[in-house]
Amino acid sequence: MLASVAFIVGLMALVPLASPAYAATCATPYSASAVYTGGMSASYNGHNWQAKWWTQGETPSTGGSGVWADQGVCGGGTTPPPNPGGFVVSEAQFNQMFPNRNSFYTYSGLTAALSAYPAFANTGSDTVKKQEAAAFLANVSHETGGLVYVVEQNTANYPTYCDSTQPYGCPAGQAAYYGRGPIQLSWNFNYKAAGDALGIDLLHNPNLVQTDPAVAWKTGIWYWMTQNGPGTMTPHNAMVNGAGFGETIRSINGSLECNGRNPAQVQSRINSYQNFASILGVPTGGNLSC
């Protein structure tokens, strides 16, 4: 099993939304268990939202009861177009980064997934865009052994990823929610959260993450763009706001690797980032470690 899935717990459902404006920073991430009163703010799926009155457990959206007001896309910069010039990583560069990759992880699948989060690797200067792409792919490379593994290798873990206390249970089977895809998505609640965000029923159809390359890549980008993990910011925000590559490691697997817990794993990620940044012709920036 790749390490990152060990900490990904309690992630809340997300819904893809339009992007009317771009805010400087994201508010504290939305929590379904928190109580929000009129005027309170939360960030959700790359947007800031403001509650109009008391609410709890109602996911921010422009529908529903109307309790949430969309305050615009957050993360810094200006409203990004949906990758009008294509991905900042060419297919040739992608092939250079992953010469031994599993054929499942296609370049076309990756580029097809970009529409789910248009701000991904498309925010800020050309240098920042390429640094973010290099950072994402470096972490993905570490999680999958260079895009070799599509599913978690330790099958003994498979039955452990069903949290039966969740009201929706594990409809695909207790052993169906093992790690899959570029960030090795696991647990029933994570499949539900990612599926809700992407408009795909992954709770009932988790195998889509190992059979549809675009879906697999979308789950990885979903985590990158929307989840803090054990860190204090999303990996996307870490790169576009100058916090550095080290903070992406913290958000992906900081509880097991950062603060001296596993320096060899951290260095492995850094090495990949340095290599990929070199391929893309950009500097790595500061704060590489965590």
C-alpha positions in Angstrom: 0.0 0.0 0.0 1.3 3.4 -0.8 1.6 5.6 2.3 -0.6 8.6 1.5 -3.8 6.8 1.9 -3.1 6.2 5.6 -4.1 9.7 6.6 -6.9 10.6 4.2 -9.8 10.6 6.5 -13.0 12.4 7.0 -13.0 14.2 3.6 -16.3 15.9 2.8 -18.3 15.7 -0.4 -17.7 18.4 -3.0 -19.6 19.7 -5.9 -18.1 21.1 -9.1 -19.1 24.7 -9.6 -18.7 27.6 -12.0 -16.0 30.2 -11.5 -17.4 33.8 -11.4 -14.4 35.5 -9.8 -11.0 34.8 -8.2 -10.3 35.6 -4.6 -6.9 36.0 -3.1 -6.9 33.3 -0.4 -9.2 30.4 0.6 -11.2 30.5 3.8 -11.1 27.6 6.2 -12.3 24.4 4.4 -16.0 23.6 4.8 -16.9 20.9 7.3 -20.2 19.1 7.3 -20.1 18.8 11.1 -19.5 22.5 11.7 -22.3 25.0 12.5 -22.3 28.1 10.3 -24.2 31.2 11.1 -25.0 34.2 8.9 -21.8 35.9 7.6 -19.5 33.0 8.3 -17.3 31.8 5.4 -15.8 28.5 4.3 -13.9 27.3 1.2 -15.2 24.4 -0.8 -14.1 23.0 -4.2 -11.8 26.0 -4.9 -14.5 28.6 -4.0 -15.1 30.8 -1.0 -18.7 30.6 0.3 -20.6 32.8 2.8 -23.5 31.5 4.9 -26.7 33.7 4.8 -28.1 32.1 7.9 -27.6 29.2 10.3 -26.8 25.9 8.6 -25.1 22.6 9.3 -24.5 19.7 7.0 -25.6 21.5 3.8 -22.8 21.3 1.2 -22.0 24.8 -0.3 -23.6 25.2 -3.6 -25.8 27.6 -5.5 -28.8 25.3 -5.1 -30.4 23.6 -2.1 -32.0 26.0 0.4 -30.0 28.9 -0.9 -28.1 29.3 2.4 -24.7 29.6 0.7 -23.6 32.6 -1.4 -20.7 32.0 -3.8 -17.9 34.5 -3.1 -15.8 33.3 -6.1 -12.9 31.1 -6.8 -10.1 31.2 -4.3 -6.4 30.5 -4.5 -4.9 33.8 -5.8 -4.3 35.3 -9.2 -6.9 36.0 -11.9 -9.7 33.9 -13.3 -7.9 31.2 -15.2 -9.2 30.1 -18.6 -9.7 26.3 -19.0 -6.2 25.6 -20.2 -6.7 27.3 -23.6 -3.1 26.5 -24.7 -3.2 22.9 -23.5 -1.4 21.3 -20.5 1.9 22.9 -19.6 3.5 19.5 -19.8 3.8 18.2 -23.4 3.3 14.5 -24.2 7.0 14.2 -25.0 7.9 15.6 -21.6 5.4 13.4 -19.9 6.9 10.3 -21.6 10.4 11.5 -20.5 9.2 11.8 -16.9 7.6 8.3 -16.9 9.5 6.1 -19.3 8.3 2.9 -17.5 4.8 3.8 -16.7 1.8 1.5 -16.8 -0.1 1.9 -20.1 -3.2 2.7 -18.0 -1.8 6.1 -17.1 -2.3 7.8 -20.5 -1.4 11.3 -21.3 -4.8 11.7 -23.0 -6.4 10.6 -19.8 -4.5 13.3 -17.9 -5.4 16.0 -20.3 -9.0 14.9 -20.3 -9.1 15.3 -16.5 -8.0 18.9 -16.6 -11.5 20.2 -17.2 -12.6 19.1 -13.7 -10.4 21.8 -12.1 -9.4 24.5 -14.7 -7.2 26.3 -12.2 -4.9 23.3 -11.9 -1.4 24.0 -13.4 -3.1 27.1 -14.9 -2.8 29.7 -12.2 -0.2 32.5 -12.1 2.9 32.9 -14.3 4.1 30.3 -16.7 6.8 29.4 -14.3 4.4 28.8 -11.4 2.1 26.7 -13.7 5.0 24.5 -14.6 6.2 24.3 -11.0 2.8 23.1 -9.9 2.6 20.5 -12.7 6.0 19.3 -11.7 5.1 19.1 -8.1 1.9 17.2 -8.7 3.5 14.7 -11.0 6.5 14.3 -8.6 4.2 13.3 -5.8 2.1 11.1 -8.1 5.3 9.4 -9.2 6.3 8.7 -5.6 2.9 7.3 -4.8 2.7 4.9 -7.8 6.4 3.9 -8.2 6.7 6.0 -11.4 3.1 5.5 -12.5 3.6 1.7 -12.5 1.0 0.8 -9.9 -2.7 1.4 -10.6 -4.0 -0.4 -7.4 -2.6 -0.9 -3.9 -0.3 -3.9 -3.8 -1.0 -5.1 -0.3 -4.3 -7.0 -0.8 -4.4 -7.8 2.9 -5.4 -4.1 3.5 -8.4 -4.3 1.2 -11.1 -5.2 3.7 -9.9 -2.6 6.2 -11.1 0.4 4.1 -14.8 0.1 4.8 -16.0 2.5 7.5 -19.3 0.9 8.3 -20.3 3.8 10.6 -20.9 6.0 7.6 -24.7 6.2 6.8 -24.1 5.1 3.2 -22.0 2.1 4.2 -20.0 0.2 1.6 -22.4 -0.7 -1.1 -19.8 -2.1 -3.5 -18.5 -4.5 -0.8 -16.4 -4.3 2.3 -13.2 -5.0 0.3 -14.0 -2.7 -2.6 -12.4 0.6 -1.4 -8.7 -0.1 -1.6 -6.1 2.3 -3.0 -6.5 3.1 -6.7 -5.2 5.7 -9.1 -2.3 8.3 -9.0 -3.0 9.3 -5.4 -4.1 5.8 -4.4 -7.6 6.9 -3.3 -9.0 4.6 -0.5 -11.8 4.3 2.0 -15.5 4.4 1.3 -15.8 8.0 2.5 -13.1 9.2 0.2 -14.6 7.5 -2.8 -17.9 9.2 -2.0 -16.3 12.6 -1.5 -14.3 12.4 -4.7 -17.3 11.0 -6.6 -19.6 13.7 -5.3 -17.1 16.4 -6.3 -16.7 15.0 -9.8 -20.3 14.0 -10.5 -19.4 10.3 -10.7 -20.9 7.6 -8.5 -17.6 6.2 -7.2 -19.2 4.9 -4.0 -21.1 2.3 -6.0 -18.6 2.1 -8.8 -15.1 2.3 -7.3 -13.6 0.2 -10.1 -13.9 3.2 -12.4 -10.7 4.6 -10.8 -8.8 1.6 -12.1 -10.5 1.1 -15.4 -11.0 4.7 -16.7 -7.8 6.7 -17.0 -9.5 10.1 -17.0 -11.5 9.2 -13.8 -8.3 8.1 -12.2 -6.5 11.3 -13.0 -9.5 13.3 -11.9 -9.4 11.8 -8.4 -5.7 12.7 -8.1 -6.4 16.3 -9.2 -9.4 16.5 -6.9 -7.3 15.7 -3.9 -4.6 18.1 -5.0 -7.0 21.0 -5.5 -9.4 20.6 -2.6 -7.9 18.7 0.3 -5.4 19.8 3.0 -4.7 16.3 4.4 -2.5 16.6 7.4 -1.2 19.9 6.2 -2.6 23.4 6.5 -3.3 24.1 2.8 -4.1 22.3 -0.4 -1.1 21.3 -2.5 -2.4 23.6 -5.2 -2.4 26.6 -2.8 1.1 25.6 -1.6 2.5 26.0 -5.1 0.6 29.0 -6.4 1.0 31.0 -3.2 4.7 30.4 -2.8 4.7 28.1 0.2 6.9 25.6 -1.6 7.0 22.0 -2.6 7.6 20.9 1.0 4.1 21.9 1.9 2.7 19.7 -0.8 4.4 16.7 0.8 2.9 17.7 4.2 -0.6 17.9 2.7 -0.2 14.5 1.0 1.6 12.4 3.6 3.0 14.8 6.2 1.8 12.7 9.2 4.1 9.8 8.1 7.0 11.6 6.5 7.5 15.2 7.6 9.3 16.6 10.7 12.0 13.9 10.4 9.6 10.9 10.4 10.8 9.5 7.1 13.5 11.7 5.5 14.2 9.1 2.8 10.7 9.3 1.5 10.7 13.1 1.6 14.0 13.1 -0.4 12.5 10.7 -2.9 9.7 13.2 -3.6 12.2 16.1 -3.8 14.4 14.2 -6.2 11.4 13.6 -8.5 10.4 17.3 -8.3 13.8 18.5 -9.1 14.0 16.2 -12.1 10.6 17.2 -13.4 11.2 20.9 -12.9 14.4 20.5 -14.9 12.5 18.8 -17.7 10.1 21.6 -17.8 12.9 24.2 -17.6 11.9 26.0 -14.4 13.5 26.6 -11.1 12.3 24.6 -8.1 11.8 27.5 -5.8 12.4 27.4 -2.0 11.2 25.3 0.9 11.5 21.9 -0.8 11.4 19.8 2.3 9.0 19.5 5.2 
